[in-house]
Amino acid sequence: MHLTPEFRLVLACCLRPSVAQRRERVRHLADGVDWDLVQRIAQRHRVEGLVWNGLGEASVPLPEAEGIQRLRERALAIARDNLFMTRESIRLKRLFGDAGIGVLFFKGITLGQLAYGTAAVKMGRDVDVLIHVGDVEKAARILEAEGYALITPEGAGARSQLGLWHRHWKESVWRSGDRRIYVELHTALADNPALLQGVGMDAPLQEVPVGSGETLPTLAIEPLFAYLCVHGASSAWFRLKWAADLAALLSSCTPEEIDALFRRSQQLGAGRAAAQALLLCHRLFETPLPPALLAELQGKRVNRLLLAVALRKLTGRSAVREVQDLRLGTATIHLSQAALLGGWRFAAGEIRRQLMSPYDMLAVPLPRALHFLYPAVFVLRRLRPRRG
């Protein structure tokens, strides 16, 4: 795996905890780099806040380069946006609580606080909340009353079929009236129901302080680890920020505690996603794994293949280009999803799931007994000539 000096600098800036040895590495790697390339890598992987923070902690003398200016601007914007999302998360917690809706927050603000000790440096694009599927309509009415508009699913009649959508898809997306904040309203945490069967609203929780005496509920460390592994693996970890967040969260754990988290993740339905995640964090961020666990994970060929897929999606041409812009860039992502649990039944079921678009279910409603026809509907609707 060849990494450019610029990519290595980005990795070093994301490392936690911040210790003298890490700061010295950042200063060493910063010598003579192409700052425009550093900025492009940080932007592509959405770690501008972490990179800017790492450079500042290491007291790196920065030139007056355009890339430096863009990094500075994005870091400030991330801190500002996170402040807005923190305030909105606290408000939504109160609104949902007053309506009797149980809610937990994940990724975003709570993960930033747990992993980095501050919500200011981790980039987040939306407020992710999990509710019971039976509370979808009640939550939707609250969001609409607060000026939010449904944007996913989209199209005429989508709002009236929101309940149907959530029975087949894990989230809907809502945009605030001023377009500054997006809320992802989740009723599940994994696309495939075979994954993370032990992680949801009934999982153990923890309260995360977010300032001014306020807290937000999120998953306890064991289900949170399992979820983060599956979340990253579902996209083959094509953004560095997902691995950086997980590695930062694990940086306060001993190797023995990480081993225990892995064992528990297998009981919670994380499957091979947890092996892929730990091998990736070990390779990129030096996450300490017990020798026996490392040998166990590396000893399975499928784990090594999943690691190779993730590294390919992060580095090389993918370092500065979005995977969907590369030829066959998402093909291996879909294939790797089918390998996250063992057995041909899961692989076949995952491929079938990928061919069952919820938009097709909205457009062509079929009785449950005929749902096996949706893969054919998927193909036929995409072969149909477009009008106009």
Beta strands, then each sheet from edge to edge (+ up, - down):
strand 1: 104-105
strand 2: 127-130
strand 3: 149-152
strand 4: 171-175
strand 5: 182-186
strand 6: 205-211
strand 7: 214-219
sheet 1: 1+ 2- 5- 4+ 3-
sheet 2: 6+ 7-
end
